[in-house]
């Protein structure tokens, strides 16, 4: 089909004018064309859309009108032979008086594609076409020497509470169109639907249509609960509670996120999340329509607000003071924040933002995204000056944030490759992501920077039924990014409370189990991690708890500044110059009707006296 479309496009494209006259004139013309080769490249690039349009026209020539397709139930018995490429389409039988007959598909007249008609092959039943586990479409009765196509009579959805029209947005073929069951685009339909998170299972099958060569595509889905707990966190953070002794104390924090991934069966997702600790809190709201009005493009939105604080330095020296006490004892005194009174190198700030974006599937497993985010940052408290120990030196602290109110305006693009067999309890497959963010004064930003990060994880199912996964992460930041866009030890180590809604809830640094220069790092512009995880399946079922696993994992991570790769921090020798540390985790996780619940014990291990670390 594509070959014929390209042939038609070339036939319709006008040729280059041939100069007439003597050989000398031809040579002059040839030299003129050769000297203008850059323009030829431009012309060829401009012709690509025209070629694509010609290909689309060729594909449309194979379609037939879908008006009058009878809405009859499929019959799961053998049907007449399907349409073979190059064979004339069978004549349509007479339709009942109250129903017009479906139009016959247009025959292929390209001699280069003519193949022998299939022998009396029957259209397989839904059971024949559905693989036992994967739902892949296969064709058991098609000769390998012929390309067999069917004409799509209609798409039938079964087992759904999601709106039928919403599901059909993910179907790339339309009634009246010729299709091949071996075409990867058919399996892509299943992957796109399964990737929405709305269904526990998606199966594709065929049933015979009203006449020879016509088929009904049946999509059978098993809906899952889409109102889930998107995030639940709880732990202990080290904070200052007494401005007299300045001793750290462990205080609890908690966060909860709820998500409705398929609101009223419309394919719209909404999320709401919040987190609160002793001195910080944040809220985040989100919206996502995966197939906006059937266009195939998604629409997403986000709004958030944080009241936060960030700690810098190790044993810092700080120039900051609290307001003086009032002269009149009856006047209300301005209370001084404990962290400020304790001479901590702390930045207290408010951050609010709003953004929107879009995305589109490149294939059933590959997707791109593009979004814009605008933010306002208001610094409430910041030391006038501060210095810190770094190796054997005392260096000034760069807080990497503007005084007062500043803006961050950035664009982010992403590529996501998701070939996992299950989004929650994965046993095999791959997940790879790449994101790049660019902020510029041309976008109205007070900061100019670029941030890149990529990750990859591979799951391998072992012969005895357990699962081993291997993961890698790398990220870097260029320019004058505000500190909350740098990388944290909490982003990389399982032994520290992770950042939640971009809030760093605990001001401790990495535990430094390898005794390297990584203990000198705060928020840095270069990060990497390698790790593995071993999953032990304990339960698989179909009730409230669909799966229950135990897991254990470990890894090695790096956190540094790019400048430190050229000039090592003073006071460290040998391998201790390399800013790396160990991380490990063990726990249990369950895939339930209300979401994936994960309980890890590594954060609690980090509070053991031998491993805990108080960073004043």
Secondary structure, 3 states (H helix, E strand, C coil): CHHHHHHHHHHHCCCCCCCCCCHHHHHHHHHHHHHCHHHHHHHHHHHHHHHHHHHHHHHHCCCCCCCCCCCCCCECCCCCCCEECCCCCCCCCCCCCCCCCCCCCCCCCCHHHCCCCCCCCCCCCHHHHECCCCCCECCCCCCCCCCEEEEEEEEEEECCCCCHHHHHCCCCCCCCCEECCCCHHHHHHHHHHHCCCCEEEEEEEEEECCCCCEEEEEEEEEECCCEEEEEEEEEEEEEECCCCCCCEEEEEEEEEEEEECCHHHCCEEEEEEEEECCCCEEEEEEEEECCHHHCCEEEEEEEEEEEEEEECCCCCEEECCCCCCCCCCCCCCCCCCHHHHCCCCEEEEEEEEEEEEEEEECCCCEEEEEEEEEEEEEEEECCCEEEEEECCEEEECCCCCCCCEEEEEEEEEEEEEECCCCCCCCCCEEEEEEEEEEECHHHCCCCCEEEEEEEEEEEEECCCCCEEEEEEEEEEEEECCCHHHCEEHHHHCCCCCCCECCECCCCCCCCCCCCCHHHHCCEECEEEEEEEEEEEEEEECCCCEEEEEEEEEEEEEEEECHHHHCCCCCCCCHHHHCCEEEEEEEEEEEEECCEEEEEECHHHHCCCCCCCCCCC
